Amino acid sequence: IESRKNRGMVISQPDFLKNMHRVLHINLLDHASMKDIFEMRLVLEIGIADLLFLRKTPASLEKLEAIVTQEEKTTNKVELVRLDVEFHSMLYKISGNTTMQRFQKTLLPIFDYVYNSFRKPTKTEKKDAVTHRHLLNILEKGTPEEFRNKMRSHLTLYFNQI
């Protein structure tokens, strides 16, 4: 509801994410709620495949390529985490779904909290992992089904721990 001069109170389009952003804070949520929200993120990232294939452009693939190239060159752990977030954020951007983009940004602090509570992958898990390079290659030349399957594999460590 908005108050407008000379018009009184009018019903406006609600911005549910704005209100959600106010309460989605790691100090306000218990561990179980944060885990549930993290699981929702995993499901969204697997389910985003069809939108990516529908809306990808050469320019968006070039941006992903730049992120992946940077990621492959760095050994700095802080930079690797930043690039991981940037890669996944770019996927949301490519989807063209502004609600999912805003939702993902709202949830970033929760992802950090849950991510840091998970065990780190073993050397074998790292060696066998589906990388961002694999996902980019499929996005360039594969199918939505292949992308979904590889994204699921990319996120396997998290699924195994939840």
Backbone as JSON, one array per atom type, in Angstrom:
{
  "sequence": "IESRKNRGMVISQPDFLKNMHRVLHINLLDHASMKDIFEMRLVLEIGIADLLFLRKTPASLEKLEAIVTQEEKTTNKVELVRLDVEFHSMLYKISGNTTMQRFQKTLLPIFDYVYNSFRKPTKTEKKDAVTHRHLLNILEKGTPEEFRNKMRSHLTLYFNQI",
  "N": [[0.87, -1.18, 0.0], [0.61, 2.15, -0.9], [0.99, 5.56, -0.09], [-0.36, 8.27, -1.68], [-0.18, 11.6, -2.74], [-3.07, 13.54, -2.86], [-4.47, 11.36, -3.82], [-4.79, 9.42, -2.0], [-4.62, 6.25, -0.28], [-3.22, 3.64, -2.12], [-3.19, 0.45, -3.72], [-0.22, -1.1, -4.43], [2.16, -2.78, -6.53], [3.39, -5.53, -4.88], [6.64, -5.97, -3.42], [7.95, -8.66, -2.75], [10.48, -9.75, -2.39], [11.99, -7.67, -1.36], [10.98, -7.41, 1.21], [11.57, -9.97, 2.12], [14.33, -9.9, 2.07], [14.9, -8.38, 4.28], [14.49, -10.1, 6.45], [16.0, -12.35, 5.97], [18.63, -13.09, 7.3], [21.74, -14.11, 8.64], [21.94, -13.97, 11.39], [19.36, -14.07, 12.24], [18.17, -16.41, 11.45], [17.84, -19.93, 12.05], [20.09, -22.77, 11.96], [18.9, -24.92, 10.55], [16.96, -23.65, 8.94], [18.61, -22.11, 7.32], [19.98, -24.13, 6.0], [17.87, -25.29, 4.58], [17.26, -23.19, 2.81], [19.65, -23.07, 1.41], [19.51, -25.54, 0.12], [17.4, -24.99, -1.59], [18.66, -23.23, -3.31], [20.42, -25.0, -4.6], [18.62, -26.59, -6.05], [17.46, -24.64, -7.72], [19.66, -23.96, -9.32], [20.12, -26.24, -10.77], [17.74, -26.46, -12.13], [17.74, -24.25, -13.81], [18.62, -24.6, -16.36], [17.11, -24.79, -18.87], [16.26, -22.14, -19.25], [18.74, -20.89, -19.53], [19.69, -21.95, -21.97], [17.78, -20.99, -23.66], [18.15, -18.24, -23.52], [20.84, -17.53, -23.71], [23.61, -15.67, -25.04], [26.12, -14.77, -27.49], [27.68, -12.75, -26.28], [27.16, -13.08, -23.52], [28.21, -15.62, -23.12], [30.86, -15.07, -23.64], [31.46, -13.49, -21.42], [31.21, -15.4, -19.38], [33.3, -17.07, -20.19], [35.51, -15.39, -19.71], [35.42, -15.25, -16.91], [35.84, -17.95, -16.21], [38.37, -18.38, -17.32], [39.94, -16.61, -15.78], [39.55, -17.85, -13.3], [40.82, -20.3, -13.7], [43.44, -19.5, -13.79], [44.14, -18.47, -11.32], [45.43, -19.0, -7.99], [44.78, -18.11, -5.6], [42.8, -18.42, -2.8], [40.69, -16.8, -1.84], [40.12, -15.29, -4.09], [39.33, -17.36, -5.78], [36.92, -18.17, -4.6], [35.45, -15.8, -4.94], [35.32, -15.72, -7.74], [33.9, -18.06, -8.2], [31.38, -17.41, -7.14], [30.85, -15.29, -8.87], [30.66, -16.64, -11.33], [28.38, -18.3, -10.96], [26.51, -16.31, -10.4], [26.47, -15.04, -12.85], [25.23, -16.98, -14.38], [22.62, -16.82, -13.36], [22.06, -14.25, -14.25], [22.16, -14.59, -17.05], [19.91, -16.17, -17.33], [17.88, -14.37, -17.45], [15.84, -13.94, -15.7], [14.74, -11.77, -13.54], [13.75, -11.87, -10.95], [14.83, -14.26, -9.92], [17.52, -13.52, -10.04], [17.66, -11.39, -8.2], [16.84, -12.76, -5.93], [18.93, -14.62, -5.64], [21.06, -12.87, -5.02], [20.16, -11.87, -2.6], [20.39, -14.13, -1.04], [23.11, -14.66, -0.82], [24.74, -14.17, 1.59], [23.79, -16.26, 3.23], [24.46, -18.5, 1.75], [27.23, -18.33, 1.97], [27.56, -18.8, 4.73], [26.53, -21.45, 5.04], [28.09, -22.82, 3.15], [30.62, -22.55, 4.32], [30.27, -24.2, 6.48], [30.29, -26.74, 5.53], [32.2, -29.7, 4.82], [35.42, -29.64, 3.29], [36.21, -30.54, -0.13], [37.73, -33.71, -0.91], [40.95, -34.66, -2.32], [40.5, -36.53, -4.36], [37.78, -36.1, -4.88], [37.96, -33.48, -5.83], [39.48, -33.9, -8.13], [37.75, -35.43, -9.7], [35.68, -33.72, -10.09], [33.07, -31.81, -11.68], [33.81, -29.04, -13.46], [33.65, -25.41, -13.75], [34.5, -24.87, -16.31], [33.75, -27.21, -17.68], [30.96, -26.91, -17.49], [30.59, -24.52, -18.91], [31.47, -25.32, -21.48], [29.46, -27.16, -22.13], [27.27, -25.46, -22.12], [27.9, -23.96, -24.33], [27.96, -25.86, -26.43], [26.3, -28.01, -25.91], [23.33, -29.58, -24.58], [20.26, -28.64, -22.84], [19.55, -30.76, -21.11], [21.99, -32.15, -20.77], [23.4, -30.12, -19.5], [21.91, -29.82, -17.12], [22.41, -32.34, -15.93], [25.21, -32.24, -15.61], [25.45, -29.99, -14.0], [24.19, -30.92, -11.74], [26.06, -32.88, -11.01], [28.21, -31.16, -10.57], [27.4, -29.96, -8.24], [27.35, -32.05, -6.47], [28.91, -32.62, -4.13], [27.76, -30.93, -2.22], [25.11, -31.88, -2.18], [25.6, -34.44, -1.21], [26.3, -33.89, 1.38], [24.09, -32.83, 2.55]],
  "CA": [[0.0, 0.0, 0.0], [1.36, 3.39, -0.99], [0.24, 6.79, 0.15], [-0.09, 9.21, -2.78], [-0.78, 12.91, -2.51], [-4.34, 13.81, -3.55], [-5.1, 10.11, -4.28], [-5.01, 8.56, -0.85], [-3.88, 4.99, -0.22], [-3.45, 2.79, -3.29], [-2.48, -0.82, -3.69], [0.86, -1.14, -5.41], [2.69, -4.13, -6.74], [4.26, -5.85, -3.74], [8.0, -6.43, -3.68], [8.14, -9.65, -1.69], [11.91, -9.97, -2.14], [12.48, -6.59, -0.5], [10.62, -7.78, 2.58], [12.31, -11.18, 2.46], [15.72, -9.49, 2.3], [14.99, -7.85, 5.64], [14.49, -11.15, 7.47], [16.97, -13.4, 5.64], [19.93, -12.69, 7.85], [22.27, -15.26, 9.36], [21.71, -13.83, 12.84], [17.93, -14.24, 12.53], [17.71, -17.74, 11.04], [18.55, -21.05, 12.64], [20.88, -23.56, 11.0], [18.0, -25.73, 9.71], [16.37, -22.76, 7.94], [19.66, -21.76, 6.35], [20.22, -25.33, 5.2], [16.73, -25.39, 3.66], [17.43, -22.16, 1.78], [20.78, -23.52, 0.59], [18.99, -26.62, -0.73], [16.61, -24.34, -2.63], [19.63, -22.71, -4.27], [20.9, -26.12, -5.4], [17.55, -26.97, -6.97], [17.35, -23.57, -8.72], [20.78, -23.98, -10.26], [19.93, -27.38, -11.68], [16.55, -26.18, -12.92], [17.89, -23.05, -14.62], [19.21, -24.99, -17.65], [16.3, -24.44, -20.04], [16.32, -20.69, -19.44], [20.07, -20.55, -20.04], [19.79, -22.3, -23.39], [16.85, -20.13, -24.38], [18.51, -16.81, -23.47], [22.29, -17.27, -23.82], [24.05, -14.9, -26.2], [27.58, -14.8, -27.6], [28.28, -11.83, -25.29], [27.08, -13.67, -22.18], [29.17, -16.73, -23.09], [32.19, -14.45, -23.53], [31.64, -13.09, -20.01], [31.49, -16.64, -18.63], [34.65, -17.49, -20.59], [36.47, -14.54, -18.98], [35.41, -15.67, -15.5], [36.46, -19.28, -16.12], [39.81, -18.21, -17.6], [40.52, -16.04, -14.56], [39.49, -18.87, -12.26], [41.83, -21.32, -14.0], [44.78, -18.91, -13.63], [44.43, -18.05, -9.95], [45.6, -19.98, -6.92], [44.34, -17.41, -4.4], [41.52, -19.02, -2.38], [39.67, -15.75, -1.76], [39.78, -14.98, -5.48], [38.59, -18.51, -6.31], [35.55, -18.09, -4.08], [34.82, -14.66, -5.61], [35.03, -16.12, -9.12], [32.83, -19.06, -8.14], [30.14, -16.65, -6.97], [30.64, -14.53, -10.1], [30.21, -17.59, -12.37], [26.99, -18.69, -10.7], [25.71, -15.09, -10.55], [26.31, -14.8, -14.29], [24.2, -17.91, -14.85], [21.33, -16.22, -13.03], [21.87, -13.1, -15.14], [21.84, -15.13, -18.38], [18.54, -16.7, -17.3], [16.96, -13.28, -17.75], [14.79, -13.9, -14.7], [15.21, -10.79, -12.57], [13.38, -12.32, -9.6], [15.85, -15.22, -9.48], [18.76, -12.78, -9.83], [17.55, -10.68, -6.92], [16.78, -13.78, -4.88], [20.28, -15.15, -5.47], [21.86, -11.85, -4.33], [19.67, -11.82, -1.22], [20.8, -15.33, -0.32], [24.56, -14.85, -0.8], [25.3, -14.36, 2.94], [23.4, -17.57, 3.73], [25.3, -19.47, 1.03], [28.57, -18.28, 2.58], [27.49, -19.45, 6.03], [26.36, -22.89, 4.87], [29.28, -23.27, 2.43], [31.73, -22.65, 5.28], [30.01, -25.26, 7.45], [30.49, -28.03, 4.86], [33.59, -30.16, 4.73], [36.06, -29.33, 2.01], [36.34, -31.76, -0.95], [39.0, -34.44, -0.9], [41.69, -34.55, -3.59], [39.81, -37.36, -5.35], [36.56, -35.39, -5.26], [38.36, -32.34, -6.66], [39.94, -34.42, -9.43], [36.59, -35.94, -10.44], [34.62, -32.71, -10.08], [32.67, -31.07, -12.87], [34.27, -27.66, -13.27], [32.96, -24.37, -14.49], [34.89, -25.04, -17.71], [32.85, -28.23, -18.21], [29.62, -26.33, -17.63], [30.64, -23.56, -20.01], [31.54, -26.07, -22.74], [28.13, -27.71, -22.4], [26.4, -24.33, -22.45], [28.24, -23.55, -25.7], [27.78, -26.88, -27.47], [25.5, -29.14, -25.45], [21.87, -29.47, -24.47], [19.81, -28.36, -21.48], [19.61, -32.0, -20.31], [23.39, -32.37, -20.41], [23.76, -29.1, -18.53], [21.29, -30.19, -15.84], [23.14, -33.48, -15.35], [26.56, -31.81, -15.18], [25.29, -29.08, -12.86], [23.91, -31.8, -10.59], [27.36, -33.44, -10.63], [29.0, -30.04, -10.05], [26.91, -29.67, -6.89], [27.24, -33.32, -5.75], [29.5, -32.53, -2.79], [26.78, -30.32, -1.32], [24.0, -32.81, -2.03], [26.05, -35.55, -0.35], [26.42, -33.45, 2.77], [22.79, -32.45, 3.12]],
  "C": [[0.9, 1.22, 0.0], [0.44, 4.56, -0.72], [0.64, 7.78, -0.94], [-0.87, 10.5, -2.53], [-2.0, 13.08, -3.42], [-5.01, 12.54, -4.09], [-5.39, 9.17, -3.13], [-4.12, 7.32, -0.89], [-4.24, 4.15, -1.44], [-2.65, 1.5, -3.14], [-1.44, -0.81, -4.8], [1.31, -2.59, -5.59], [3.64, -4.45, -5.6], [5.64, -6.33, -4.19], [8.36, -7.41, -2.56], [9.6, -9.9, -1.4], [12.5, -8.89, -1.24], [12.19, -6.92, 0.96], [11.38, -9.03, 3.03], [13.76, -10.85, 2.81], [15.91, -9.0, 3.74], [15.11, -8.95, 6.7], [15.48, -12.28, 7.18], [18.38, -12.95, 6.04], [20.43, -13.83, 8.73], [22.08, -15.17, 10.87], [20.26, -14.05, 13.23], [17.43, -15.65, 12.24], [18.5, -18.83, 11.76], [19.24, -21.86, 11.54], [19.97, -24.36, 10.05], [17.36, -24.88, 8.61], [17.4, -22.39, 6.88], [19.98, -22.93, 5.44], [19.1, -25.51, 4.17], [16.87, -24.4, 2.5], [18.59, -22.53, 0.85], [20.33, -24.63, -0.37], [18.17, -26.04, -1.87], [17.53, -23.77, -3.71], [20.12, -23.84, -5.18], [19.87, -26.53, -6.46], [17.38, -25.92, -8.08], [18.45, -23.68, -9.77], [20.73, -25.17, -11.2], [18.78, -27.07, -12.64], [16.66, -25.01, -13.88], [18.3, -23.36, -16.07], [18.4, -24.54, -18.86], [16.32, -22.94, -20.31], [17.67, -20.26, -20.0], [20.18, -20.81, -21.53], [18.86, -21.44, -24.24], [17.4, -18.71, -24.54], [20.01, -16.52, -23.57], [22.58, -16.49, -25.1], [25.56, -15.06, -26.32], [28.26, -13.9, -26.56], [28.25, -12.43, -23.89], [28.05, -14.86, -22.05], [30.6, -16.2, -23.0], [32.47, -14.02, -22.09], [31.94, -14.32, -19.14], [32.89, -17.14, -18.93], [35.7, -16.69, -19.82], [36.56, -14.95, -17.51], [36.14, -16.99, -15.34], [37.97, -19.18, -16.36], [40.53, -17.63, -16.39], [40.62, -17.09, -13.46], [40.6, -19.91, -12.46], [43.25, -20.81, -13.77], [45.14, -18.61, -12.18], [44.61, -19.23, -9.0], [45.16, -19.38, -5.57], [42.94, -17.89, -4.02], [40.4, -18.0, -2.3], [39.18, -15.4, -3.17], [38.98, -16.12, -6.11], [37.14, -18.49, -5.85], [34.79, -16.95, -4.77], [34.42, -15.04, -7.03], [33.95, -17.19, -9.19], [31.48, -18.37, -8.03], [29.83, -15.88, -8.25], [30.12, -15.43, -11.23], [28.74, -17.92, -12.17], [26.06, -17.48, -10.81], [25.45, -14.79, -12.02], [25.28, -15.76, -14.88], [22.8, -17.35, -14.57], [21.03, -15.05, -13.96], [21.48, -13.57, -16.54], [20.41, -15.64, -18.43], [17.53, -15.63, -17.68], [15.83, -13.13, -16.75], [15.25, -12.99, -13.56], [14.85, -11.18, -11.14], [14.41, -13.31, -9.08], [17.18, -14.52, -9.23], [18.75, -12.06, -8.48], [17.54, -11.65, -5.75], [18.17, -14.32, -4.59], [21.16, -14.15, -4.7], [21.46, -11.75, -2.86], [20.23, -12.98, -0.4], [22.31, -15.51, -0.19], [25.14, -14.99, 0.62], [24.97, -15.73, 3.53], [24.22, -18.66, 3.05], [26.69, -19.51, 1.66], [28.58, -19.03, 3.91], [27.43, -20.97, 5.88], [27.59, -23.49, 4.19], [30.44, -23.49, 3.4], [31.51, -23.73, 6.33], [30.19, -26.65, 6.85], [31.96, -28.41, 4.88], [34.13, -29.83, 3.34], [36.24, -30.62, 1.21], [37.71, -32.39, -0.81], [39.7, -34.25, -2.24], [41.01, -35.36, -4.69], [38.54, -36.67, -5.83], [36.88, -34.19, -6.16], [38.74, -32.8, -8.06], [38.77, -34.84, -10.3], [35.49, -34.9, -10.62], [34.33, -32.16, -11.48], [32.99, -29.61, -12.61], [33.38, -26.67, -14.01], [33.31, -24.44, -15.97], [33.99, -26.09, -18.38], [31.46, -27.66, -18.47], [29.56, -25.33, -18.78], [30.67, -24.27, -21.36], [30.18, -26.65, -23.12], [27.16, -26.59, -22.79], [26.66, -23.86, -23.89], [27.8, -24.58, -26.74], [26.84, -28.03, -27.1], [24.01, -28.87, -25.45], [21.49, -29.12, -23.03], [19.89, -29.6, -20.57], [21.04, -32.3, -19.86], [23.83, -31.37, -19.34], [23.19, -29.43, -17.16], [22.06, -31.31, -15.15], [24.51, -33.07, -14.84], [26.48, -30.84, -14.01], [25.01, -29.89, -11.6], [25.21, -32.43, -10.09], [28.26, -32.37, -10.01], [28.65, -29.76, -8.59], [26.83, -30.91, -5.99], [27.78, -33.25, -4.33], [28.49, -31.96, -1.79], [25.59, -31.24, -1.1], [24.38, -33.96, -1.1], [26.09, -35.15, 1.11], [25.09, -33.02, 3.38], [21.93, -33.68, 3.26]]
}
